[in-house]
């Protein structure tokens, strides 16, 4: 215990030392959008008492047994002299990257404060998904148009897309890019001109070092497929065409 003479009346203010002896998380590498939980363990102090878990720009959890203080964030503190406090991030974002600090405060009559803190450093990884869409059954001599779709949270699409055919690098004759940051979606449309049987194969694209699944492209003399006709009371009202897959 630390004892301090408050004033000439002889009244004493007793302050107990605090010790933040553990700060941990399941993984210091956090995935964007995921749930993350941090645990801070503290010894010493009963009332008034406060525990804060904070990143430089955002609170994770702030707890106090002072009725005048409002708890911030999601979490819970259990125990008396030895407290286990858990702070929860419902959805990780870039504000949760860097140094996380857990600080314990123990104050007696607002005169003397004992503090102790511990910290860990976290990183946030991006979630990227890449896929190819487009007409995969062009006629020989026609153009093949494929779209490389980049889905990411958070969004930092650079339109630097690479293409491969049967595992070998291939460059489209022309390409255009666009983005929809509000929906976390970016696209690059690649046009491969004058398709031939030599140009068919398995096409894939890569964005932000993430590669899509390969799609099978077939170039034929005719557009071979199945036509489905819908009739209503003897009249043709709609039809659809589905290409046959290459065997």
C-alpha positions as CSV (number, residue, x, y, z in Angstrom):
1,X,0.0,0.0,0.0
2,X,1.0,3.6,-0.6
3,X,0.0,6.0,2.1
4,X,-0.2,9.8,1.6
5,X,-1.0,12.5,4.2
6,X,-3.9,14.4,2.7
7,X,-3.8,17.6,4.8
8,X,-2.9,19.0,8.2
9,X,-6.0,17.3,9.8
10,X,-4.2,14.0,9.6
11,X,-6.7,12.4,7.2
12,X,-5.1,9.6,5.2
13,X,-5.6,8.6,1.6
14,X,-4.8,4.9,1.1
15,X,-4.0,3.8,-2.5
16,X,-3.3,0.3,-3.5
17,X,-0.8,-0.5,-6.2
18,X,-2.2,-2.0,-9.4
19,X,-0.6,-4.4,-11.8
20,X,-1.6,-5.2,-15.4
21,X,0.0,-8.6,-15.5
22,X,-1.4,-10.0,-18.8
23,X,-2.9,-8.6,-22.0
24,X,-3.7,-11.1,-24.7
25,X,-5.8,-12.0,-27.7
26,X,-6.4,-15.2,-29.7
27,X,-4.3,-13.8,-32.5
28,X,-2.4,-10.6,-33.1
29,X,-3.3,-10.9,-36.8
30,X,-6.9,-9.7,-37.1
31,X,-9.1,-10.2,-40.2
32,X,-11.1,-7.3,-41.5
33,X,-14.7,-7.7,-40.6
34,X,-14.2,-10.5,-38.0
35,X,-14.9,-10.5,-34.3
36,X,-11.9,-10.0,-32.0
37,X,-11.6,-10.4,-28.2
38,X,-8.9,-9.1,-26.0
39,X,-8.3,-10.1,-22.4
40,X,-6.6,-7.9,-19.8
41,X,-5.9,-9.2,-16.3
42,X,-5.3,-6.9,-13.4
43,X,-4.5,-7.2,-9.7
44,X,-4.9,-4.6,-7.0
45,X,-7.5,-2.1,-6.2
46,X,-11.2,-2.3,-5.4
47,X,-12.8,1.2,-5.6
48,X,-12.7,3.5,-7.4
49,X,-11.1,1.5,-10.2
50,X,-10.9,1.8,-13.9
51,X,-9.6,-0.4,-16.8
52,X,-9.2,0.8,-20.3
53,X,-8.3,-1.1,-23.5
54,X,-7.6,1.4,-26.3
55,X,-6.0,1.7,-29.7
56,X,-4.6,5.1,-30.6
57,X,-7.8,6.2,-32.3
58,X,-10.5,4.1,-30.8
59,X,-11.6,2.5,-27.5
60,X,-12.1,-1.2,-27.3
61,X,-13.5,-1.3,-23.8
62,X,-13.5,1.0,-20.8
63,X,-14.8,-0.2,-17.5
64,X,-15.2,1.5,-14.2
65,X,-16.7,0.6,-10.9
66,X,-17.5,4.2,-10.3
67,X,-21.2,4.7,-10.8
68,X,-20.5,8.2,-12.3
69,X,-18.5,6.7,-15.2
70,X,-20.2,5.1,-18.2
71,X,-18.9,1.9,-19.6
72,X,-17.7,2.2,-23.2
73,X,-17.6,-0.6,-25.8
74,X,-18.5,-4.2,-25.5
75,X,-17.0,-6.4,-22.8
76,X,-17.1,-7.4,-19.2
77,X,-14.9,-7.3,-16.1
78,X,-15.1,-10.0,-13.4
79,X,-13.4,-10.5,-10.1
80,X,-12.6,-8.2,-7.2
81,X,-8.9,-7.9,-6.2
82,X,-8.0,-9.9,-9.3
83,X,-9.9,-8.8,-12.3
84,X,-10.3,-10.4,-15.7
85,X,-11.5,-7.9,-18.3
86,X,-12.5,-8.8,-21.8
87,X,-13.0,-6.3,-24.6
88,X,-14.8,-7.2,-27.8
89,X,-14.6,-5.8,-31.3
90,X,-17.7,-6.8,-33.2
91,X,-16.2,-6.0,-36.6
92,X,-12.5,-5.4,-37.1
93,X,-11.4,-2.4,-39.2
94,X,-8.2,-0.5,-39.8
95,X,-8.6,1.5,-36.6
96,X,-7.8,-1.8,-34.8
97,X,-4.3,-2.0,-36.2
98,X,-1.3,-0.9,-34.2
99,X,-0.6,-0.7,-30.5
100,X,-3.4,-1.8,-28.2
101,X,-2.9,-0.7,-24.6
102,X,-4.6,-1.9,-21.4
103,X,-4.3,0.6,-18.5
104,X,-5.5,0.1,-15.0
105,X,-6.3,3.1,-12.7
106,X,-6.7,3.0,-9.0
107,X,-7.7,6.2,-7.2
108,X,-8.3,7.0,-3.6
109,X,-10.6,10.1,-3.0
110,X,-9.4,11.5,-6.3
111,X,-6.1,12.6,-4.7
112,X,-3.6,9.9,-5.7
113,X,-3.7,7.6,-8.7
114,X,-1.8,4.4,-9.3
115,X,-1.6,3.3,-12.9
116,X,0.0,0.4,-14.8
117,X,-0.3,-0.6,-18.4
118,X,0.6,-3.3,-20.9
119,X,0.4,-3.3,-24.7
120,X,0.4,-5.6,-27.7
121,X,0.7,-4.8,-31.4
122,X,-1.8,-6.0,-33.9
123,X,-2.1,-6.1,-37.7
124,X,-5.3,-6.3,-39.8
125,X,-5.4,-8.5,-42.9
126,X,-7.6,-7.9,-45.9
127,X,-10.3,-10.3,-47.2
128,X,-9.9,-10.5,-51.0
129,X,-12.0,-12.7,-53.4
130,X,-11.3,-12.8,-57.1
131,X,-13.4,-14.4,-59.8
132,X,-13.8,-14.5,-63.6
133,X,-17.1,-14.0,-65.4
134,X,-18.0,-13.6,-69.1
135,X,-18.9,-15.5,-72.2
136,X,-16.6,-18.5,-72.2
137,X,-17.8,-20.0,-75.5
138,X,-16.9,-17.5,-78.3
139,X,-17.1,-18.4,-82.0
140,X,-13.8,-18.7,-83.8
141,X,-12.8,-15.3,-85.1
142,X,-14.8,-13.4,-82.5
143,X,-13.5,-11.7,-79.4
144,X,-13.4,-13.2,-76.0
145,X,-14.5,-10.8,-73.3
146,X,-13.7,-11.8,-69.7
147,X,-14.2,-9.8,-66.5
148,X,-11.9,-10.1,-63.5
149,X,-14.0,-9.3,-60.5
150,X,-12.2,-8.1,-57.3
151,X,-14.2,-8.2,-54.1
152,X,-12.5,-6.8,-51.0
153,X,-13.1,-5.5,-47.6
154,X,-11.6,-3.0,-47.0
155,X,-11.4,-1.7,-50.5
156,X,-8.1,-0.8,-52.2
157,X,-8.5,-2.0,-55.7
158,X,-5.6,-0.8,-58.0
159,X,-6.8,-2.3,-61.3
160,X,-3.4,-4.0,-61.7
161,X,-4.7,-7.3,-62.9
162,X,-2.7,-10.1,-64.6
163,X,-4.1,-12.9,-66.7
164,X,-3.0,-16.5,-67.5
165,X,-4.0,-19.2,-69.9
166,X,-3.2,-22.7,-69.0
167,X,-0.8,-21.3,-66.3
168,X,1.1,-19.1,-68.8
169,X,1.0,-15.3,-68.8
170,X,-1.2,-13.8,-71.4
171,X,-2.1,-10.1,-72.1
172,X,-5.5,-9.0,-73.4
173,X,-5.6,-6.9,-76.5
174,X,-7.4,-4.2,-74.6
175,X,-8.7,-3.8,-71.0
176,X,-10.8,-1.3,-69.1
177,X,-11.2,-1.0,-65.3
178,X,-13.8,0.4,-63.0
179,X,-14.6,0.4,-59.3
180,X,-17.6,0.5,-57.0
181,X,-16.1,1.3,-53.6
182,X,-19.4,1.5,-51.9
183,X,-20.0,-2.2,-52.7
184,X,-16.4,-3.2,-52.3
185,X,-16.3,-4.3,-55.9
186,X,-13.8,-3.6,-58.7
187,X,-13.6,-5.0,-62.2
188,X,-11.2,-5.2,-65.1
189,X,-12.6,-6.2,-68.5
190,X,-10.1,-8.0,-70.7
191,X,-10.8,-8.4,-74.4
192,X,-8.9,-11.1,-76.3
193,X,-9.4,-10.5,-80.0
194,X,-9.9,-13.0,-82.9
195,X,-10.2,-16.2,-80.9
196,X,-9.0,-19.5,-82.4
197,X,-8.8,-23.0,-81.2
198,X,-5.2,-22.2,-80.2
199,X,-6.6,-19.5,-77.9
200,X,-8.9,-21.8,-75.9
201,X,-7.9,-23.2,-72.5
202,X,-8.1,-22.4,-68.8
203,X,-8.1,-18.7,-68.1
204,X,-7.5,-17.1,-64.7
205,X,-6.8,-13.6,-63.4
206,X,-5.0,-12.3,-60.4
207,X,-5.6,-9.1,-58.4
208,X,-3.7,-8.0,-55.3
209,X,-1.7,-11.2,-55.5
210,X,-4.9,-13.3,-55.1
211,X,-5.7,-15.6,-58.1
212,X,-9.1,-16.5,-59.3
213,X,-10.3,-20.1,-60.0
214,X,-9.6,-21.0,-63.6
215,X,-12.5,-21.0,-66.1
216,X,-12.6,-23.2,-69.2
217,X,-12.8,-21.3,-72.5
218,X,-13.8,-23.1,-75.7
219,X,-13.7,-21.5,-79.2
220,X,-15.9,-23.3,-81.7
221,X,-17.0,-22.9,-85.3
222,X,-20.6,-22.6,-84.2
223,X,-22.2,-21.5,-80.9
224,X,-23.4,-24.9,-79.8
225,X,-25.9,-25.1,-77.0
226,X,-29.3,-25.9,-75.8
227,X,-32.3,-23.6,-76.5
228,X,-35.1,-23.7,-74.0
229,X,-38.5,-22.4,-75.2
230,X,-41.3,-21.6,-72.9
231,X,-44.8,-21.8,-74.3
232,X,-48.0,-20.3,-72.9
233,X,-51.3,-21.4,-74.5
234,X,-49.6,-22.4,-77.7
235,X,-47.6,-19.2,-78.1
236,X,-43.8,-18.7,-77.8
237,X,-43.3,-16.2,-75.0
238,X,-39.6,-16.7,-74.0
239,X,-36.5,-18.7,-74.7
240,X,-33.0,-19.1,-73.3
241,X,-29.7,-20.4,-74.6
242,X,-27.2,-22.4,-72.5
243,X,-23.8,-23.4,-74.0
244,X,-22.5,-26.9,-73.8
245,X,-19.4,-27.4,-71.8
246,X,-16.2,-28.5,-73.4
247,X,-15.4,-32.2,-72.8
